Amino acid sequence: MAKIFCIANQKGGVGKTTTTVNLAAGLAQIGQRVLVVDLDPQGNATMGSGIDKRKLETTVYDVLLESATIAEAKSHAEKAGYDVLGANRELAGAEVELVELERREARLKGALAAASADYDFILIDCPPSLSMLTLNGLCSAHGVIVPMQCEYFALEGLTDLVNTIKQIHANLNPDLQIIGLLRVMFDPRITLQQQVSDQLKAHFGDKVFDTVIPRNVRLAEAPSYGLPGVVFDPASKGAQAFVEFAREMVRRIETMR
C-alpha cells in the first residue's frame, strides 16, 4: 500500500512543485514506484514532469468527478521515471462543481485507494490556497511535507498551515500529521536564513528534515526543459540534495511503520 503525502504550504512561491517533481524523481531513481497527483489548475507539476497538459484527454478533473479512474487518467513521465495524474485549466471548474456533490472532500481519497497497491509513494502537489482541491488532497493523505524558505513571512504562513492541519485531523482525516519541514532555497551565507533555520529546529525538533535543499540555478532552469532538476542535471548540488532527501524520506517511513 502506498504512503500518500501532500506537499503543501499556504504561502505561494515556496517551491512546492519543485519539491514534488524532484522528490518523485529522486524516489524513482532509488527504485520506488511513484505517482504524482497534480492538484493545481496551473498544471506546473504536469509540465515539469515532461507531460504536455494541453494534450491530456483525461486528467485529475475527470477522476474527481468520478468519470475516470486513476488507471485510465494517468500518464507516464518517461524520462523522470514516475506516473503523473495530470492537471490543466479544466481543474479550476472542479472547484465550483465539487461544492454541490456528495462526499466532495473525499473524492480523491476514494480514487487513490483503488490505485494504492500499484505504488510505494503518492505525492500530491497542492495549490497554495486552502481550496476544495487542497482539502481533497489533505483528506486523502497520511501526512504533509512542508517546503519552507527560511524567511520571516514563511514562519507566519507555517502557523496558518499547522492550524489547518489540526482542524482537518480533528474533523475529517485522523491519519493526517506533519511528516516534516523541508528547508528549500537555502543560502547559508544569509544570517537571517540561518537564524530562522535554528528557530525551526528549536521549535519542531526532529520534524525538520536533516536534508537542506540549497538555492540552485539548475533546479530553477529544469522546468523550462520539462524535466525535474534531478533528471536535468544529476550532478548539480540541488539534484543531489533531492536524491538524498528521497533516501531520508524512505528511512523516515520505515520508522513510522
C-alpha positions in Angstrom: 0.0 0.0 0.0 1.3 3.4 -0.9 2.2 6.2 1.5 0.3 9.3 0.4 1.8 12.7 1.1 0.6 16.2 0.3 3.3 18.8 -0.5 1.6 21.8 0.9 2.2 25.4 2.1 -0.4 28.2 2.2 2.2 30.6 1.1 2.9 30.8 -2.7 6.3 30.6 -4.3 8.0 28.4 -1.8 8.9 25.6 -4.1 6.0 23.1 -3.6 6.0 22.0 -7.3 9.8 21.9 -7.5 9.8 19.7 -4.3 7.1 17.4 -5.6 8.7 16.6 -9.0 12.2 16.3 -7.7 11.3 14.2 -4.7 9.3 12.0 -7.1 12.3 11.7 -9.5 14.7 11.0 -6.6 12.4 8.3 -5.2 12.1 6.7 -8.7 15.9 6.8 -9.0 16.3 4.7 -5.8 13.7 2.1 -7.0 10.4 3.3 -5.6 7.2 3.2 -7.6 5.8 6.8 -7.6 2.6 8.6 -8.7 2.5 12.4 -8.7 -1.0 13.9 -8.4 -1.2 17.5 -9.8 -4.0 19.3 -7.9 -3.1 22.8 -9.2 -5.1 24.1 -12.2 -1.9 25.7 -13.5 -0.6 22.2 -14.2 3.1 23.1 -13.4 3.9 19.6 -11.9 2.4 18.1 -15.1 4.6 20.2 -17.4 7.6 19.9 -15.1 7.4 16.2 -15.5 7.6 16.4 -19.3 3.9 15.9 -20.0 2.0 18.5 -22.2 -1.1 19.4 -20.2 -2.7 20.8 -23.3 -2.8 17.3 -24.9 -4.2 15.4 -22.0 -7.6 13.8 -22.7 -8.3 12.7 -19.2 -7.0 14.5 -16.1 -7.4 14.6 -12.3 -10.6 16.7 -13.1 -12.2 13.5 -14.5 -11.1 11.5 -11.5 -12.6 14.0 -9.0 -15.9 13.9 -10.9 -15.7 10.1 -11.0 -15.9 9.9 -14.8 -12.4 8.1 -15.0 -10.2 6.0 -12.8 -6.6 6.8 -12.0 -5.5 3.9 -14.2 -7.4 5.5 -17.1 -6.3 9.1 -16.5 -2.6 8.7 -15.5 0.4 9.3 -17.9 3.9 8.0 -17.6 6.8 10.6 -17.3 9.3 8.6 -19.4 12.5 10.4 -18.6 11.6 11.1 -14.9 10.5 7.5 -14.2 7.2 8.0 -12.4 3.5 8.3 -13.2 1.5 11.5 -13.3 -2.1 12.2 -12.8 -2.1 15.5 -14.7 -4.0 18.7 -14.4 -4.9 21.6 -16.7 -7.2 24.6 -16.6 -10.2 22.4 -16.6 -9.5 21.7 -13.0 -10.4 25.3 -12.0 -14.0 24.3 -12.8 -13.9 21.4 -10.4 -13.9 23.9 -7.5 -17.4 25.0 -8.4 -18.7 21.6 -9.4 -17.5 19.8 -6.3 -19.4 22.1 -4.0 -22.7 20.6 -4.8 -21.6 16.9 -4.9 -21.8 14.3 -2.1 -18.5 13.3 -0.4 -17.0 16.3 -2.1 -13.9 16.4 0.1 -13.3 12.6 -0.2 -13.4 12.2 -4.0 -9.7 11.9 -4.4 -9.3 9.6 -1.3 -11.6 7.0 -2.9 -9.8 7.1 -6.2 -6.3 6.8 -4.6 -7.5 3.9 -2.5 -8.2 1.9 -5.7 -4.7 2.7 -7.1 -2.7 2.5 -3.9 -1.4 -1.1 -4.4 0.4 -0.1 -7.6 2.7 2.4 -5.8 5.1 2.9 -2.9 4.6 6.7 -2.8 1.8 9.0 -4.0 2.8 12.7 -3.9 0.1 15.3 -4.2 1.1 18.8 -5.3 -1.4 21.2 -3.7 -2.4 24.7 -4.8 -1.3 27.5 -2.4 -4.8 28.4 -1.2 -7.0 26.3 1.1 -9.5 25.4 -1.6 -11.7 22.4 -2.2 -8.8 20.9 -4.2 -6.4 21.3 -1.3 -9.0 19.9 1.0 -9.3 16.8 -1.2 -5.5 16.3 -1.0 -5.3 16.7 2.7 -8.3 14.3 3.3 -6.5 11.7 1.2 -3.0 11.9 2.8 -1.2 10.2 5.6 0.9 13.2 6.1 2.1 16.6 4.9 5.6 17.6 3.7 6.0 21.4 4.1 8.7 23.0 1.9 9.8 26.2 3.6 12.1 29.1 2.8 13.9 30.3 5.9 12.4 33.8 6.0 10.2 35.6 8.4 7.0 35.6 6.4 7.4 31.8 5.9 7.1 31.4 9.6 3.8 33.3 9.6 2.4 31.0 6.8 3.5 28.0 8.7 1.4 28.9 11.7 -1.7 29.0 9.5 -0.9 25.7 7.9 -0.4 23.9 11.2 -3.8 25.2 12.4 -5.4 24.0 9.2 -3.8 20.5 9.6 -5.0 20.3 13.2 -8.6 21.1 12.1 -8.6 18.5 9.3 -7.0 16.0 11.6 -9.8 16.6 14.2 -12.8 16.7 11.8 -12.0 14.9 8.5 -8.8 12.8 8.5 -7.5 11.4 11.8 -4.4 10.0 9.9 -3.2 13.4 8.9 0.1 14.6 10.5 3.0 16.8 9.6 5.7 14.4 8.4 8.4 17.1 8.2 9.5 20.5 7.2 11.9 20.8 4.3 14.2 23.8 4.1 14.4 24.9 0.5 16.2 27.6 -1.5 18.6 27.8 1.4 21.7 30.1 1.3 23.9 29.6 4.4 25.6 32.9 3.8 22.5 34.8 4.8 22.4 35.3 8.5 18.6 35.6 8.7 18.1 32.2 6.9 20.5 30.6 9.4 18.6 32.2 12.3 15.1 31.0 11.0 16.5 27.6 10.4 17.7 27.4 14.0 14.3 28.6 15.2 12.6 25.9 13.2 14.8 23.2 14.7 14.3 24.5 18.2 10.5 24.6 17.8 9.8 21.5 15.6 12.8 19.3 16.6 13.0 16.1 14.5 10.1 17.2 12.4 12.7 19.2 10.5 14.3 17.1 7.8 18.1 16.8 8.0 18.4 17.4 4.3 18.6 21.0 3.2 17.9 22.0 -0.4 20.3 24.7 -1.5 19.4 27.7 -3.7 20.4 26.3 -7.1 20.2 27.7 -10.6 19.9 24.3 -12.3 16.8 23.4 -10.3 15.2 26.7 -11.5 16.2 26.1 -15.1 14.9 22.5 -15.3 11.1 23.2 -15.6 11.7 25.1 -18.9 13.1 21.8 -20.3 10.1 19.8 -19.0 12.2 17.9 -16.6 12.8 17.6 -12.8 16.2 19.0 -11.8 17.2 15.5 -10.6 17.0 14.3 -14.3 18.0 17.6 -16.0 21.4 17.9 -14.2 22.0 15.0 -11.9 25.4 16.4 -10.9 24.1 19.7 -9.6 24.0 20.4 -5.9 20.2 20.8 -5.9 19.7 17.4 -7.7 22.0 15.6 -5.3 20.2 17.2 -2.3 16.8 15.9 -3.6 18.1 12.4 -4.1 19.5 12.5 -0.5 16.1 13.8 0.6 14.4 10.8 -1.2 16.6 8.5 0.8 15.8 10.3 4.0 12.0 10.0 3.3 12.3 6.2 2.8 14.2 5.9 6.1 11.6 8.1 7.9 8.7 5.9 6.5 10.5 2.8 7.8 10.5 4.3 11.3 6.8 5.3 11.0 5.6 1.8 10.2 
